[in-house]
């Protein structure tokens, strides 16, 4: 493939060659002894204390103003930006002024990564700066950064196009440093959850990503092939069944942050590869889990935002508990105006037709109820709300309700009209579980490619006895969206799934 370069890119490559001619390696391998950063200097420098007098920092050159024998620039590192002051006779104390006159003024470019050794001081205008005593090129940038410029009220070169930002996240992080804060908060969310679970006595574990049977959820899987075993394998759609096997094995509490994969559509709230946390705790039920979740989300919000109130899509959402608990059939009655309790499939299809809800012939009773709920109820659930007590047909892995065998002890947590978590009192009756799997197999034979497979090893595990258990699954990507006020899942994933970029040869056709 022949690379095509812009005029500016060609100039930078010429500068690269000239640097090497001068004996300067543009990509040195030596260790650079960074001892501080821009934020630490800004927070701690005190001229009266005489601190930060042996500073060694490194980062990208983001701007430069040359004024004869002295210059100012701006250096950006992971923590922020700081001004640098470069004086010719300071960085070139001998007669040879090549480092300043040629390298600094002509061969370095915006975006180059440089190292500065010097001392902190305030300029006459009161600007905190680092006075350079030594300058080192650490990495030459061969592409031009889209540095934002304003002229007559117009903004030029702003890196704001979503597709470009997601496809070239590395550039997005350089020129839009505020984006880093979202991912810092994502890491804080996960760390807070781990701390919360560990304090509750739960063990973090790992389970298989490649599975012979894609179980634990109703979803279309990705399929691959194992050459040595000559069998099809699936990327997991959930890790639920393996975690419950560990409860059978004697652990009282296990959890996992899992990469799951579902071969379904992509939109602002769905990515085919996503991160899900699942936790299972023995001798608990879904009522206990609701309280557990309320305390966890309140803790996370306080840690990440310093408050339980977060603005999401124009709504102020309060994660302080307790949350409303609303049975799903009551929700349909409240928001759709129809009482579907006790209805069978033909009556539900008639209701869907009356309400204008689109359905497929392969849909069973559970999916018909879910379709009505999705169309009429979800959008009204702005504040955190537990939708509870789902019909058996909607919950093939859930224990039947203790007072109504047509229902299950399940909840889904909704925030701003979107599902955030799904939890059960887990089904531990192996006979009931096998019958539910058979019902799922019947749906699959009708054309429902999201219905579950029969997992006989999981049934066998239950036959050894699983204690009463409560389980929870929560999407980390969506939780991060809520806690950071983002409206698109692509903004909380470093590298969201996208169509392959056209090659240079395709673009030229």
C-alpha positions in Angstrom: 0.0 0.0 0.0 1.3 3.4 -0.9 0.9 6.1 1.7 -0.2 9.5 0.7 0.9 12.5 2.8 -0.4 16.1 3.1 2.0 19.0 2.6 2.4 19.4 6.3 3.0 15.7 6.8 5.8 15.8 4.2 7.4 18.8 6.0 7.4 16.9 9.3 9.1 14.0 7.6 11.7 16.3 6.2 12.2 17.7 9.7 12.6 14.1 11.0 15.4 13.5 8.5 17.1 16.7 9.3 17.1 15.9 13.0 18.8 12.6 12.3 21.4 14.4 10.1 22.2 16.5 13.2 22.7 13.4 15.2 19.5 13.8 17.2 17.5 10.6 17.6 13.7 11.5 17.3 12.7 8.4 19.2 15.3 7.8 21.9 15.1 4.6 23.9 16.7 6.0 27.1 14.8 6.5 30.3 13.6 10.0 30.9 13.6 10.8 34.7 10.2 12.6 35.1 9.8 13.7 38.7 6.6 15.8 38.7 3.7 17.0 36.5 1.8 20.2 35.6 -0.9 19.7 38.2 1.6 19.1 41.1 3.6 22.2 40.2 0.4 24.3 40.0 -0.9 23.0 43.3 2.4 23.1 45.3 4.7 25.8 43.9 5.6 28.5 46.5 8.4 31.0 45.6 9.0 31.7 49.2 9.6 28.0 49.9 11.9 27.8 47.0 10.5 24.4 45.9 10.3 22.8 42.4 13.8 24.1 41.6 14.8 20.8 40.0 11.9 20.0 37.8 11.9 17.3 35.2 8.6 17.1 33.2 7.6 15.6 29.9 4.6 16.0 27.6 3.3 17.3 24.2 4.2 20.7 22.9 0.8 22.3 22.3 1.8 25.9 21.5 4.9 28.0 20.9 5.6 31.8 20.7 9.1 32.6 19.5 10.5 36.1 20.3 14.0 36.2 19.2 16.4 34.7 21.7 13.5 33.7 24.1 10.3 31.8 23.6 7.3 30.6 25.4 5.5 27.3 24.9 2.8 25.2 26.4 3.4 21.7 27.6 0.5 19.2 28.1 1.0 16.1 30.2 -1.5 13.6 31.7 -2.4 16.1 34.5 -2.9 19.3 32.5 -1.0 22.1 30.8 1.8 24.4 32.0 3.8 27.2 30.3 7.5 26.7 29.6 10.0 29.4 29.1 12.9 28.6 26.7 15.9 30.9 26.4 18.5 30.4 23.8 21.6 30.9 26.0 20.1 28.7 28.8 19.6 25.6 26.7 22.7 26.3 24.6 25.3 27.6 27.1 28.1 26.9 24.7 28.8 28.6 21.3 26.8 26.0 19.4 23.2 27.4 19.3 21.8 24.6 17.1 19.4 23.2 19.7 17.6 26.6 19.9 18.1 28.2 16.5 17.5 25.0 14.4 15.9 22.3 16.5 13.5 24.4 18.8 12.6 27.1 16.3 12.5 25.1 13.0 12.4 21.3 13.4 10.1 20.8 16.4 6.3 20.9 15.8 3.1 21.2 17.7 2.3 17.7 19.0 6.0 16.6 19.5 6.7 15.0 22.9 9.5 16.8 24.7 11.2 16.7 28.0 12.1 19.8 30.0 14.5 20.0 32.9 14.5 23.3 34.8 12.8 25.2 37.6 9.4 26.7 38.4 8.8 30.4 38.6 6.3 33.2 38.0 6.7 35.5 35.0 6.4 39.2 35.3 2.7 38.9 34.4 2.2 36.3 37.1 2.0 33.2 34.9 3.3 30.0 36.4 6.0 28.6 34.2 8.9 26.2 34.0 12.2 27.8 33.0 14.0 25.3 30.8 17.6 24.6 31.4 17.6 21.5 29.2 15.3 20.4 26.4 15.1 16.9 24.9 13.0 15.5 22.0 11.4 12.3 23.1 9.1 11.5 20.2 8.5 13.3 16.9 4.9 13.7 15.8 4.4 13.1 12.1 0.8 14.2 11.9 -0.8 17.6 12.5 -3.0 17.9 15.5 -6.4 19.5 15.0 -5.7 22.3 17.5 -8.7 24.4 18.1 -8.5 28.0 16.9 -11.0 30.9 17.1 -11.2 33.7 14.6 -14.0 36.3 14.4 -16.2 34.1 16.6 -15.7 31.0 14.4 -14.0 27.8 15.6 -11.6 26.0 13.3 -10.0 22.5 13.6 -12.2 21.5 16.5 -12.1 17.7 16.8 -15.9 17.3 17.5 -17.1 14.9 14.8 -18.3 11.9 16.8 -17.2 9.3 14.3 -13.7 10.8 14.1 -13.5 11.1 17.9 -14.5 7.4 18.5 -12.3 6.1 15.6 -9.3 8.1 16.6 -9.7 8.2 20.4 -6.0 8.9 20.8 -6.4 12.2 19.1 -9.6 13.0 21.0 -7.8 12.5 24.3 -5.0 14.8 23.2 -7.0 17.8 21.9 -10.1 17.3 24.2 -8.4 16.5 27.6 -11.7 16.9 29.4 -12.7 13.5 27.9 -10.2 11.8 30.2 -12.3 12.7 33.2 -15.1 10.4 32.0 -12.7 7.4 31.9 -11.2 8.4 35.2 -14.7 8.3 36.7 -15.3 4.9 35.0 -12.2 3.5 36.8 -13.4 5.0 40.1 -16.9 3.4 39.6 -15.3 -0.1 39.2 -12.9 0.4 42.1 -15.7 1.5 44.4 -17.8 -1.6 43.4 -14.9 -3.9 44.1 -14.4 -2.3 47.5 -18.1 -2.6 48.3 -18.2 -6.3 47.3 -15.0 -7.2 49.0 -16.2 -5.6 52.2 -19.4 -7.7 51.9 -17.2 -10.9 51.9 -17.5 -11.7 48.2 -14.7 -13.2 46.0 -13.8 -11.8 42.6 -13.5 -14.7 40.1 -13.0 -15.3 36.4 -15.1 -17.6 34.2 -14.9 -18.7 30.5 -15.4 -16.3 27.7 -15.5 -19.0 25.1 -18.4 -21.3 25.9 -19.9 -24.4 24.3 -23.4 -23.3 25.2 -24.2 -19.5 25.3 -26.3 -19.3 28.5 -27.4 -16.9 31.2 -29.4 -14.5 29.0 -31.7 -14.4 26.1 -29.6 -12.9 23.3 -28.1 -13.8 19.9 -24.5 -15.0 20.3 -21.3 -14.6 18.2 -20.2 -18.0 17.0 -16.6 -19.1 16.3 -14.8 -22.4 15.6 -12.2 -24.3 17.7 -9.9 -25.9 15.2 -8.2 -28.4 17.6 -11.5 -29.7 19.1 -13.4 -29.2 15.8 -16.4 -27.8 17.5 -18.4 -24.5 17.4 -17.8 -22.2 20.4 -19.7 -19.0 21.4 -18.5 -15.7 22.9 -20.4 -15.5 26.2 -23.6 -13.5 26.3 -23.5 -13.7 30.1 -21.5 -15.3 32.9 -24.4 -16.2 35.1 -24.5 -20.0 34.9 -20.8 -20.4 35.7 -21.0 -18.1 38.7 -24.0 -20.1 40.0 -21.9 -23.3 39.6 -19.4 -21.7 42.0 -22.2 -21.1 44.5 -23.1 -24.8 44.2 -19.4 -25.5 44.8 -19.5 -23.8 48.2 -18.6 -20.1 47.8 -21.1 -17.8 49.6 -20.5 -14.8 47.4 -18.8 -14.4 44.0 -18.6 -11.6 41.5 -17.0 -10.9 38.1 -16.5 -7.9 35.8 -17.0 -9.6 32.5 -16.7 -8.8 28.9 -19.9 -10.0 27.3 -20.8 -10.2 23.6 -24.2 -10.0 21.9 -24.6 -10.2 18.1 -27.3 -7.6 18.0 -27.9 -4.0 16.8 -25.8 -1.0 17.7 -27.1 2.3 18.8 -26.5 5.1 21.4 -27.0 2.7 24.3 -25.8 -0.7 22.9 -22.4 -1.9 21.8 -21.9 -5.6 20.8 -19.0 -5.9 23.2 -19.8 -4.6 26.7 -18.8 -4.9 30.3 -21.2 -6.4 32.8 -20.7 -7.0 36.5 -22.5 -10.0 37.9 -22.6 -10.9 41.6 -24.2 -13.9 43.4 -24.7 -14.2 47.2 -25.9 -17.3 48.9 -28.7 -17.3 51.5 -30.1 -13.9 50.1 -33.1 -13.0 48.1 -34.1 -10.3 45.6 -35.5 -8.1 48.4 -32.1 -8.1 50.1 -30.5 -7.4 46.8 -32.6 -4.2 46.2 -31.3 -2.7 49.4 -27.8 -3.8 48.6 -28.0 -2.1 45.2 -29.5 1.1 46.7 -26.5 1.5 49.1 -24.0 0.6 46.4 -25.3 3.2 43.9 -25.4 5.9 46.6 -21.8 5.1 47.5 -20.7 5.2 43.9 -22.4 8.5 43.2 -20.9 10.1 46.3 -17.4 8.8 45.4 -17.5 9.9 41.8 -19.5 13.1 42.0 -19.6 14.1 45.6 -23.4 14.1 45.6 -26.2 11.6 45.1 -27.8 13.9 42.5 -26.7 13.6 38.9 -27.9 15.4 35.8 -28.7 12.9 33.0 -30.2 14.1 29.7 -31.8 17.1 31.3 -33.1 15.2 34.3 -31.8 15.5 37.9 -31.6 11.9 39.1 -31.2 11.2 42.8 -29.4 7.9 43.6 -30.1 8.1 47.3 -32.4 5.3 48.4 -35.0 4.0 48.9 -36.2 3.6 45.3 -39.8 3.0 44.2 -40.8 -0.7 43.8 -43.4 -1.3 41.1 -44.7 -4.7 39.9 -44.4 -4.9 36.1 -48.0 -5.8 35.6 -49.0 -2.8 37.7 -46.7 -0.6 35.6 -48.4 -1.7 32.4 -51.8 -1.0 34.0 -50.6 2.4 35.2 -48.9 3.6 32.0 -50.7 1.6 29.2 -54.1 1.5 30.8 -54.5 -2.2 30.3 -54.7 -5.0 32.9 -52.8 -8.0 31.3 -52.7 -10.1 34.5 -53.7 -13.7 33.6 -53.8 -13.1 29.8 -52.6 -15.8 27.5 -50.8 -15.4 24.2 -53.8 -14.7 21.9 -55.2 -12.1 24.2 -51.8 -10.4 24.6 -51.5 -10.3 20.8 -54.8 -8.6 20.6 -53.7 -6.1 23.2 -50.5 -5.4 21.3 -52.5 -4.8 18.1 -54.9 -2.4 19.9 -52.0 -0.5 21.5 -50.0 -0.3 18.2 -47.1 -2.4 19.6 -45.2 -4.2 16.8 -44.7 -7.9 17.5 -43.3 -11.0 15.7 -44.9 -14.4 15.2 -42.1 -16.0 17.1 -42.8 -14.0 20.2 -44.2 -15.9 23.2 -46.2 -14.6 26.2 -43.1 -13.2 27.9 -41.8 -11.2 25.0 -45.3 -9.9 24.3 -45.6 -8.5 27.8 -42.0 -7.1 27.5 -43.0 -5.4 24.2 -45.9 -3.6 25.9 -43.8 -2.6 28.8 -41.0 -1.3 26.6 -43.3 0.8 24.5 -45.5 2.3 27.2 -43.6 2.1 30.6 -39.9 2.5 30.3 -39.8 6.1 29.1 -41.7 7.1 32.3 -39.2 5.6 34.7 -36.8 8.6 35.2 -35.9 8.3 38.9 -34.3 5.0 39.9 -37.2 2.5 40.0 -37.3 -1.2 40.7 -39.7 -3.0 38.4 -40.5 -6.2 40.2 -42.3 -9.6 40.0 -42.1 -10.6 36.4 -44.2 -13.3 34.9 -42.6 -16.8 34.8 -42.4 -16.7 30.9 -40.1 -13.7 31.1 -37.6 -15.1 33.5 -36.4 -18.7 32.8 -33.7 -18.6 35.4 -35.7 -17.0 38.3 -37.3 -18.6 41.4 -41.1 -18.5 41.4 -42.7 -15.9 43.6 -43.3 -17.1 47.1 -47.0 -16.0 47.0 -47.9 -16.2 43.3 -46.5 -19.1 41.2 -47.3 -17.3 38.0 -44.7 -14.7 38.8 -41.0 -14.7 39.7 -38.9 -12.9 42.3 -37.1 -10.7 39.8 -36.4 -7.0 39.5 -35.0 -4.7 36.9 -33.7 -1.3 37.9 -34.6 1.5 35.5 -33.1 5.0 35.4 -34.0 7.7 32.8 -36.0 5.1 30.9 -33.2 2.6 30.5 -32.5 -0.7 32.2 -29.5 -0.5 34.5 -29.6 -3.8 36.4 -31.4 -7.2 36.4 -31.6 -9.4 39.5 -33.3 -12.5 40.8 -34.0 -14.7 43.7 -32.2 -17.5 41.7 -34.0 -20.6 40.6 -32.4 -23.5 42.4 -35.1 -26.2 41.7 -33.4 -28.4 39.1 -36.7 -30.0 37.9 -38.3 -26.6 37.4 -35.1 -25.3 35.7 -35.1 -28.2 33.2 -38.8 -27.5 32.4 -38.0 -23.8 31.8 -35.1 -24.7 29.5 -37.5 -27.0 27.5 -39.9 -24.0 27.2 -37.0 -21.9 25.8 -36.1 -24.7 23.4 -39.7 -24.7 22.1 -39.5 -20.9 21.5 -36.2 -21.5 19.6 -37.9 -24.0 17.4 -40.5 -21.4 16.6 -37.8 -19.1 15.3 -36.8 -17.1 18.4 -33.0 -17.0 17.9 -32.5 -15.2 21.3 -34.1 -18.0 23.3 -31.9 -20.0 25.7 -30.2 -23.3 24.9 -30.6 -26.3 27.3 -27.6 -26.5 29.5 -27.7 -30.0 31.0 -24.5 -29.5 32.9 -26.0 -26.6 34.7 -29.1 -28.7 35.5 -26.7 -31.4 36.8 -25.0 -28.8 39.1 -28.4 -27.8 40.5 -29.2 -31.4 41.2 -26.3 -31.4 43.7 -28.1 -28.6 45.5 -27.6 -24.8 45.3 -28.5 -22.8 48.4 -31.1 -20.0 48.2 -29.2 -17.3 46.3 -29.7 -13.8 45.0 -28.0 -12.7 41.8 -27.5 -9.3 40.1 -26.2 -8.2 36.7 -25.4 -4.6 36.0 -24.0 -2.9 32.9 -20.9 -1.0 33.7 -21.0 1.0 30.5 -24.5 2.2 31.2 -23.8 2.9 34.8 -20.8 5.0 33.7 -23.1 6.9 31.3 -25.5 7.7 34.2 -22.8 8.7 36.7 -21.0 11.0 34.1 -24.1 12.4 32.5 -23.3 11.0 29.0 -26.1 10.1 26.6 -24.2 7.8 24.2 -22.4 4.6 25.2 -19.7 5.4 22.7 -18.6 8.3 25.0 -17.8 5.9 27.9 -15.9 3.3 25.8 -12.4 4.1 24.7 -12.8 2.2 21.5 -16.4 1.5 20.6 -17.3 -0.9 17.8 -17.4 0.8 14.4 -17.5 -0.2 10.7 -14.0 -0.7 9.4 -12.4 2.4 8.0 -12.0 2.5 4.2 -8.5 1.8 3.1 -6.6 4.4 1.1 -7.0 2.4 -2.1 -10.8 2.2 -1.6 -11.0 6.0 -0.9 -9.3 6.8 -4.2 -11.6 4.7 -6.3 
